[in-house]
């Protein structure tokens, strides 16, 4: 039985790709290094990310399991280009497995917000998935998009959404059934005793 990235490929596909049987481990296939190099050099990196992300997502959870997806962006260390800009990626990471199911190259950090919707577009099924993100992605359009995809979301409300933050502050949190003690807001909260 074959394993790894060609686990689902039928024999005729493996043959066409130049995958040969492993002489040491019968039943396993091993592509030649040159085959892998030629294959990877000729494909679109974003298309490969989408395909691998979908393949991983199909294998992430069992039936009835609640799935969480964290969306966040990071600049990669050691990737400065001649322009001085580092490679900046926006990724969707499965909470349970830690696998990156979708990833996009962001041209500049300020464009992360506009890349939010194209990122989950590459995840086949968001129905029932809980998408988490930081305050940068707390946008009405993002919430509407996720609801249209039948997903749930948990976001952080900060100063970028003043009206939402004020509405949340005015809720009767003391009467809520939270099991955890509320944390203080910001650095001034410890002085004023104000809680979430």
GROMACS elastic network, one bead per residue, 0.5 to 0.9 nm:
[ bonds ]
;  ai    aj funct       b0    kb
    1     7     6  0.79410   500
    1    26     6  0.83970   500
    1    28     6  0.57770   500
    1    29     6  0.84022   500
    2     6     6  0.69785   500
    2     7     6  0.52668   500
    2     8     6  0.83024   500
    2     9     6  0.89704   500
    2    27     6  0.61104   500
    2    29     6  0.57889   500
    2    30     6  0.89206   500
    3     6     6  0.64561   500
    3     8     6  0.83734   500
    3    28     6  0.67209   500
    3    29     6  0.77307   500
    4     7     6  0.53666   500
    4     8     6  0.87377   500
    5     8     6  0.76926   500
    5     9     6  0.84685   500
    5    52     6  0.89830   500
    6     9     6  0.51910   500
    6    10     6  0.84942   500
    6    14     6  0.73959   500
    6    19     6  0.89834   500
    6    29     6  0.81457   500
    7    10     6  0.84832   500
    9    12     6  0.81180   500
    9    13     6  0.60502   500
    9    14     6  0.63463   500
   10    13     6  0.54899   500
   10    14     6  0.65194   500
   10    15     6  0.88294   500
   11    14     6  0.51278   500
   11    15     6  0.61077   500
   11    16     6  0.86260   500
   12    15     6  0.50527   500
   12    16     6  0.61678   500
   12    17     6  0.86579   500
   13    16     6  0.50861   500
   13    17     6  0.62181   500
   13    18     6  0.86883   500
   13    19     6  0.86437   500
   14    17     6  0.51105   500
   14    18     6  0.63062   500
   14    19     6  0.50793   500
   14    20     6  0.76434   500
   14    29     6  0.84059   500
   14    31     6  0.85000   500
   15    18     6  0.51422   500
   15    19     6  0.55548   500
   15    20     6  0.70768   500
   16    19     6  0.75189   500
   17    31     6  0.78767   500
   17    35     6  0.70898   500
   17    36     6  0.86048   500
   17    39     6  0.81172   500
   18    30     6  0.89732   500
   18    31     6  0.62384   500
   18    32     6  0.71511   500
   18    35     6  0.63439   500
   18    36     6  0.88921   500
   19    29     6  0.62743   500
   19    30     6  0.56532   500
   19    32     6  0.67317   500
   19    35     6  0.78840   500
   20    23     6  0.88414   500
   20    28     6  0.86561   500
   20    29     6  0.54972   500
   20    30     6  0.54418   500
   20    31     6  0.58659   500
   20    32     6  0.76475   500
   21    24     6  0.88496   500
   21    25     6  0.82224   500
   21    26     6  0.70525   500
   21    27     6  0.69407   500
   21    28     6  0.59181   500
   21    30     6  0.58457   500
   21    31     6  0.82405   500
   22    25     6  0.54598   500
   22    26     6  0.61102   500
   22    27     6  0.73463   500
   22    28     6  0.55138   500
   22    29     6  0.50635   500
   22    30     6  0.53057   500
   22    31     6  0.86306   500
   23    26     6  0.63372   500
   23    28     6  0.85502   500
   23    29     6  0.87752   500
   23    30     6  0.88622   500
   24    28     6  0.87605   500
   25    28     6  0.58664   500
   25    29     6  0.83623   500
   26    29     6  0.81541   500
   31    34     6  0.82999   500
   31    35     6  0.63606   500
   31    36     6  0.66571   500
   32    35     6  0.51548   500
   32    36     6  0.65140   500
   32    37     6  0.87679   500
   33    36     6  0.52405   500
   33    37     6  0.61870   500
   33    38     6  0.86697   500
   34    38     6  0.60441   500
   34    39     6  0.84020   500
   35    38     6  0.52708   500
   35    39     6  0.60467   500
   35    40     6  0.85795   500
   36    39     6  0.50939   500
   36    40     6  0.60672   500
   36    41     6  0.84529   500
   37    40     6  0.52920   500
   37    41     6  0.59926   500
   37    42     6  0.86091   500
   38    41     6  0.51847   500
   38    42     6  0.62677   500
   38    43     6  0.89883   500
   39    42     6  0.54463   500
   39    43     6  0.66977   500
   40    43     6  0.55669   500
   40    44     6  0.82895   500
   40    45     6  0.83079   500
   40    48     6  0.88779   500
   41    44     6  0.83285   500
   43    46     6  0.88301   500
   43    47     6  0.75732   500
   43    48     6  0.72001   500
   44    47     6  0.52434   500
   44    48     6  0.62660   500
   44    49     6  0.87488   500
   45    48     6  0.50402   500
   45    49     6  0.61901   500
   45    50     6  0.87002   500
   46    49     6  0.50055   500
   46    50     6  0.62632   500
   46    51     6  0.86604   500
   46   103     6  0.79725   500
   46   104     6  0.72620   500
   46   105     6  0.85240   500
   47    50     6  0.51233   500
   47    51     6  0.61769   500
   47    52     6  0.86002   500
   48    51     6  0.50935   500
   48    52     6  0.60108   500
   48    53     6  0.82829   500
   49    52     6  0.53088   500
   49    53     6  0.58817   500
   49    54     6  0.85237   500
   49   101     6  0.80807   500
   49   102     6  0.65452   500
   49   103     6  0.66295   500
   49   104     6  0.84065   500
   50    53     6  0.50683   500
   50    54     6  0.61340   500
   50    55     6  0.85662   500
   50   101     6  0.77628   500
   50   102     6  0.61624   500
   50   103     6  0.76892   500
   50   122     6  0.58457   500
   50   123     6  0.77530   500
   51    54     6  0.52084   500
   51    55     6  0.61493   500
   51    56     6  0.86111   500
   51   122     6  0.85980   500
   52    56     6  0.60590   500
   52    57     6  0.84525   500
   52   101     6  0.74840   500
   52   102     6  0.84113   500
   53    56     6  0.51318   500
   53    57     6  0.59917   500
   53    58     6  0.86151   500
   53    99     6  0.84663   500
   53   100     6  0.68166   500
   53   102     6  0.53486   500
   53   103     6  0.82897   500
   53   122     6  0.78591   500
   53   123     6  0.72024   500
   54    58     6  0.61919   500
   54    59     6  0.88056   500
   54   101     6  0.66845   500
   54   102     6  0.80114   500
   54   122     6  0.75308   500
   54   123     6  0.61949   500
   54   124     6  0.65373   500
   55    58     6  0.53567   500
   55    59     6  0.68056   500
   55   101     6  0.85388   500
   56    59     6  0.52388   500
   56    60     6  0.61336   500
   56    99     6  0.75769   500
   56   100     6  0.84000   500
   56   101     6  0.65180   500
   57    60     6  0.50560   500
   57    61     6  0.76490   500
   57    94     6  0.83144   500
   57    99     6  0.85640   500
   57   101     6  0.61788   500
   57   123     6  0.75568   500
   57   124     6  0.81361   500
   57   125     6  0.87994   500
   58    61     6  0.74394   500
   58   124     6  0.88202   500
   59    62     6  0.78556   500
   60    67     6  0.85935   500
   60    94     6  0.79817   500
   60    96     6  0.81413   500
   60    97     6  0.69302   500
   60    99     6  0.84363   500
   61    64     6  0.82894   500
   61    65     6  0.62089   500
   61    66     6  0.80223   500
   61    67     6  0.70871   500
   61    96     6  0.85174   500
   61    97     6  0.88334   500
   62    65     6  0.57981   500
   62    66     6  0.89829   500
   63    66     6  0.88173   500
   66   128     6  0.71427   500
   66   129     6  0.66535   500
   66   130     6  0.77287   500
   67    94     6  0.73398   500
   67    95     6  0.72269   500
   67    96     6  0.73934   500
   67   128     6  0.74698   500
   67   129     6  0.51036   500
   67   130     6  0.62759   500
   67   131     6  0.86483   500
   68    93     6  0.82969   500
   68    94     6  0.59047   500
   68    95     6  0.50979   500
   68    96     6  0.71675   500
   68   129     6  0.57056   500
   68   131     6  0.58562   500
   68   132     6  0.72785   500
   69    92     6  0.60234   500
   69    93     6  0.54102   500
   69    95     6  0.56432   500
   69    96     6  0.86920   500
   69   101     6  0.86559   500
   69   129     6  0.69604   500
   69   130     6  0.61348   500
   69   132     6  0.61292   500
   69   133     6  0.86330   500
   70    91     6  0.79379   500
   70    92     6  0.54251   500
   70    93     6  0.50907   500
   70    94     6  0.64676   500
   70    95     6  0.65360   500
   70   130     6  0.84516   500
   70   131     6  0.58221   500
   70   133     6  0.58384   500
   70   134     6  0.89935   500
   71    90     6  0.71669   500
   71    91     6  0.56874   500
   71    93     6  0.65196   500
   71   116     6  0.80666   500
   71   119     6  0.86875   500
   71   120     6  0.88378   500
   71   131     6  0.71428   500
   71   132     6  0.62171   500
   71   133     6  0.51496   500
   71   134     6  0.79173   500
   71   137     6  0.86232   500
   72    89     6  0.84314   500
   72    90     6  0.56932   500
   72    91     6  0.57033   500
   72    92     6  0.68203   500
   72    93     6  0.83635   500
   72   112     6  0.86787   500
   72   132     6  0.88007   500
   72   133     6  0.63377   500
   72   134     6  0.72410   500
   72   137     6  0.87321   500
   73    88     6  0.69458   500
   73    89     6  0.54609   500
   73    91     6  0.61161   500
   73    92     6  0.89112   500
   73   106     6  0.84373   500
   73   109     6  0.80568   500
   73   112     6  0.70296   500
   74    87     6  0.85537   500
   74    88     6  0.56269   500
   74    89     6  0.55338   500
   74    90     6  0.65464   500
   74    91     6  0.82326   500
   74   109     6  0.85806   500
   75    79     6  0.83699   500
   75    86     6  0.62162   500
   75    87     6  0.57770   500
   75    89     6  0.63448   500
   75    90     6  0.88980   500
   75   109     6  0.81945   500
   76    79     6  0.59421   500
   76    80     6  0.84687   500
   76    86     6  0.64796   500
   76    87     6  0.56656   500
   76    88     6  0.60831   500
   76    89     6  0.75644   500
   77    80     6  0.77105   500
   77    86     6  0.74316   500
   77    87     6  0.82379   500
   78    86     6  0.76702   500
   78    87     6  0.89207   500
   79    85     6  0.80652   500
   79    86     6  0.50991   500
   79    87     6  0.57991   500
   79    88     6  0.89864   500
   80    83     6  0.77354   500
   80    84     6  0.54549   500
   80    85     6  0.54484   500
   80    87     6  0.69187   500
   81    84     6  0.51444   500
   81    85     6  0.56141   500
   81    86     6  0.61572   500
   81    87     6  0.79859   500
   82    85     6  0.75288   500
   83    86     6  0.86379   500
   85    88     6  0.84984   500
   85   107     6  0.88209   500
   85   108     6  0.79631   500
   86   108     6  0.87576   500
   87   105     6  0.71827   500
   87   106     6  0.76120   500
   87   107     6  0.78228   500
   87   108     6  0.85276   500
   88   104     6  0.85726   500
   88   105     6  0.59677   500
   88   106     6  0.53878   500
   88   107     6  0.69725   500
   88   108     6  0.69389   500
   88   109     6  0.68261   500
   89   103     6  0.66221   500
   89   104     6  0.55755   500
   89   106     6  0.54856   500
   89   107     6  0.86303   500
   89   109     6  0.88328   500
   89   112     6  0.85932   500
   90   102     6  0.83368   500
   90   103     6  0.55993   500
   90   104     6  0.52150   500
   90   105     6  0.64112   500
   90   106     6  0.65067   500
   90   112     6  0.68773   500
   90   115     6  0.75742   500
   90   116     6  0.78688   500
   90   119     6  0.75535   500
   91   100     6  0.65817   500
   91   101     6  0.76328   500
   91   102     6  0.56615   500
   91   104     6  0.64550   500
   91   105     6  0.88551   500
   91   119     6  0.73292   500
   92    99     6  0.85358   500
   92   100     6  0.57323   500
   92   101     6  0.57395   500
   92   102     6  0.51492   500
   92   103     6  0.63719   500
   92   119     6  0.73093   500
   92   120     6  0.73477   500
   92   123     6  0.88811   500
   92   131     6  0.88092   500
   93    96     6  0.88637   500
   93    97     6  0.83271   500
   93    98     6  0.59692   500
   93    99     6  0.55741   500
   93   101     6  0.58133   500
   93   102     6  0.73238   500
   93   103     6  0.88342   500
   94    97     6  0.57206   500
   94    98     6  0.52013   500
   94    99     6  0.54056   500
   94   100     6  0.63298   500
   94   101     6  0.67149   500
   95    98     6  0.56243   500
   95    99     6  0.79282   500
   96    99     6  0.81735   500
   97   100     6  0.88147   500
  100   103     6  0.71172   500
  101   122     6  0.84562   500
  101   123     6  0.70396   500
  102   119     6  0.63213   500
  102   120     6  0.70674   500
  102   121     6  0.89088   500
  102   122     6  0.63768   500
  102   123     6  0.66901   500
  103   119     6  0.65406   500
  103   120     6  0.89918   500
  103   122     6  0.86467   500
  104   115     6  0.76348   500
  104   118     6  0.83179   500
  104   119     6  0.64424   500
  105   108     6  0.89502   500
  105   115     6  0.88387   500
  106   109     6  0.66948   500
  106   110     6  0.86742   500
  106   111     6  0.63719   500
  106   112     6  0.63011   500
  106   115     6  0.70790   500
  107   110     6  0.84176   500
  107   111     6  0.66692   500
  107   112     6  0.84416   500
  108   111     6  0.54323   500
  108   112     6  0.73710   500
  109   112     6  0.55997   500
  109   113     6  0.86425   500
  110   113     6  0.70330   500
  110   114     6  0.84297   500
  111   114     6  0.53640   500
  111   115     6  0.63781   500
  111   116     6  0.89476   500
  112   115     6  0.50661   500
  112   116     6  0.63607   500
  112   136     6  0.84239   500
  112   137     6  0.83357   500
  113   116     6  0.53872   500
  113   117     6  0.82756   500
  113   136     6  0.70479   500
  113   137     6  0.61105   500
  113   139     6  0.84872   500
  113   142     6  0.89198   500
  114   117     6  0.69928   500
  114   118     6  0.80557   500
  115   118     6  0.55022   500
  115   119     6  0.62776   500
  116   119     6  0.54548   500
  116   120     6  0.71642   500
  116   137     6  0.73881   500
  116   142     6  0.73768   500
  117   120     6  0.58633   500
  117   121     6  0.63902   500
  117   141     6  0.88235   500
  117   142     6  0.68249   500
  117   145     6  0.72544   500
  117   146     6  0.85911   500
  118   121     6  0.50203   500
  118   122     6  0.70101   500
  119   122     6  0.58500   500
  119   123     6  0.76370   500
  120   123     6  0.51244   500
  120   124     6  0.81635   500
  120   126     6  0.78763   500
  120   146     6  0.87783   500
  121   124     6  0.71674   500
  121   125     6  0.89980   500
  121   126     6  0.89866   500
  123   126     6  0.68233   500
  125   128     6  0.86088   500
  125   129     6  0.82510   500
  125   149     6  0.79382   500
  125   150     6  0.89725   500
  125   151     6  0.89588   500
  126   129     6  0.52032   500
  126   130     6  0.82708   500
  126   131     6  0.87269   500
  126   146     6  0.79704   500
  126   149     6  0.59608   500
  126   150     6  0.64930   500
  126   151     6  0.53836   500
  126   152     6  0.86572   500
  127   130     6  0.88088   500
  127   146     6  0.89507   500
  127   147     6  0.89105   500
  127   149     6  0.60976   500
  127   152     6  0.81208   500
  128   149     6  0.88679   500
  128   150     6  0.61907   500
  128   152     6  0.63984   500
  129   150     6  0.79580   500
  129   151     6  0.50388   500
  129   152     6  0.59782   500
  129   153     6  0.80741   500
  130   151     6  0.60853   500
  130   153     6  0.51498   500
  130   154     6  0.70683   500
  131   146     6  0.81258   500
  131   151     6  0.71261   500
  131   152     6  0.61095   500
  131   154     6  0.62710   500
  131   155     6  0.83014   500
  132   152     6  0.87161   500
  132   153     6  0.57683   500
  132   155     6  0.59117   500
  132   156     6  0.88197   500
  133   136     6  0.78330   500
  133   137     6  0.62655   500
  133   138     6  0.76901   500
  133   153     6  0.81608   500
  133   154     6  0.68397   500
  133   155     6  0.54555   500
  133   156     6  0.73143   500
  134   137     6  0.60332   500
  134   138     6  0.71581   500
  134   154     6  0.88132   500
  134   155     6  0.60156   500
  134   156     6  0.56501   500
  134   157     6  0.85153   500
  135   138     6  0.51421   500
  135   139     6  0.85839   500
  135   155     6  0.63797   500
  135   157     6  0.58208   500
  135   158     6  0.61805   500
  135   159     6  0.86413   500
  135   160     6  0.75041   500
  135   161     6  0.86029   500
  136   139     6  0.77994   500
  136   156     6  0.83748   500
  136   158     6  0.87722   500
  136   160     6  0.75639   500
  137   142     6  0.71145   500
  137   155     6  0.75033   500
  137   156     6  0.84585   500
  138   141     6  0.87682   500
  138   142     6  0.71101   500
  138   143     6  0.76058   500
  138   155     6  0.58874   500
  138   156     6  0.65821   500
  138   157     6  0.66476   500
  138   158     6  0.85699   500
  138   160     6  0.79806   500
  138   161     6  0.73608   500
  139   142     6  0.52750   500
  139   143     6  0.64673   500
  139   144     6  0.88036   500
  139   160     6  0.88300   500
  139   161     6  0.78055   500
  140   143     6  0.51938   500
  140   144     6  0.62032   500
  140   145     6  0.85593   500
  141   144     6  0.51386   500
  141   145     6  0.60449   500
  141   146     6  0.86394   500
  142   145     6  0.50318   500
  142   146     6  0.61862   500
  142   147     6  0.86014   500
  143   146     6  0.52190   500
  143   147     6  0.61878   500
  143   148     6  0.85976   500
  143   152     6  0.85367   500
  143   153     6  0.72632   500
  144   147     6  0.51339   500
  144   148     6  0.61199   500
  144   149     6  0.86877   500
  145   148     6  0.51007   500
  145   149     6  0.64036   500
  145   150     6  0.87973   500
  145   151     6  0.87454   500
  146   149     6  0.50339   500
  146   150     6  0.63150   500
  146   151     6  0.51301   500
  146   152     6  0.66743   500
  146   153     6  0.72697   500
  147   151     6  0.54135   500
  147   152     6  0.66448   500
  147   153     6  0.83909   500
  148   151     6  0.74981   500
  149   152     6  0.89094   500
  157   160     6  0.74642   500
  157   161     6  0.61833   500
  157   162     6  0.79243   500
  157   164     6  0.67762   500
  157   165     6  0.54629   500
  157   168     6  0.83227   500
  158   161     6  0.59224   500
  158   162     6  0.68425   500
  158   164     6  0.84472   500
  158   165     6  0.61916   500
  159   162     6  0.51580   500
  159   163     6  0.88625   500
  159   165     6  0.72738   500
  160   165     6  0.88043   500
  161   164     6  0.54972   500
  161   165     6  0.61275   500
  161   166     6  0.87165   500
  162   165     6  0.50440   500
  162   166     6  0.61320   500
  162   167     6  0.86135   500
  163   166     6  0.51731   500
  163   167     6  0.62182   500
  163   168     6  0.86519   500
  164   167     6  0.50577   500
  164   168     6  0.61644   500
  164   169     6  0.85909   500
  165   168     6  0.50998   500
  165   169     6  0.61291   500
  165   170     6  0.86935   500
  166   169     6  0.50013   500
  166   170     6  0.62529   500
  166   171     6  0.89541   500
  167   170     6  0.52425   500
  167   171     6  0.67230   500
  168   171     6  0.54417   500
  168   172     6  0.89165   500
  168   173     6  0.89031   500
  168   196     6  0.85220   500
  169   172     6  0.82163   500
  169   173     6  0.81945   500
  169   196     6  0.68476   500
  170   173     6  0.82710   500
  171   174     6  0.87332   500
  172   175     6  0.57189   500
  172   176     6  0.69243   500
  173   176     6  0.50687   500
  173   177     6  0.84864   500
  173   178     6  0.85108   500
  173   182     6  0.89674   500
  173   195     6  0.89489   500
  173   196     6  0.72660   500
  174   177     6  0.83737   500
  174   178     6  0.89054   500
  175   178     6  0.87298   500
  178   181     6  0.73280   500
  178   182     6  0.80890   500
  180   183     6  0.87546   500
  182   195     6  0.61267   500
  182   196     6  0.59528   500
  183   194     6  0.89997   500
  183   195     6  0.60206   500
  183   196     6  0.63542   500
  184   187     6  0.80208   500
  184   188     6  0.85402   500
  184   189     6  0.53271   500
  184   190     6  0.64190   500
  184   193     6  0.72378   500
  184   194     6  0.62542   500
  184   196     6  0.63109   500
  185   188     6  0.72666   500
  185   189     6  0.51496   500
  185   190     6  0.78880   500
  185   193     6  0.89833   500
  185   194     6  0.68740   500
  185   195     6  0.59821   500
  185   196     6  0.63376   500
  186   189     6  0.57458   500
  186   190     6  0.80335   500
  187   190     6  0.63992   500
  187   191     6  0.80252   500
  188   191     6  0.54733   500
  188   192     6  0.64815   500
  188   193     6  0.84487   500
  188   194     6  0.84473   500
  189   192     6  0.50422   500
  189   193     6  0.53551   500
  189   194     6  0.51068   500
  189   195     6  0.69426   500
  190   193     6  0.53565   500
  190   194     6  0.73082   500
  190   195     6  0.88649   500
  191   194     6  0.81439   500
  192   195     6  0.89327   500
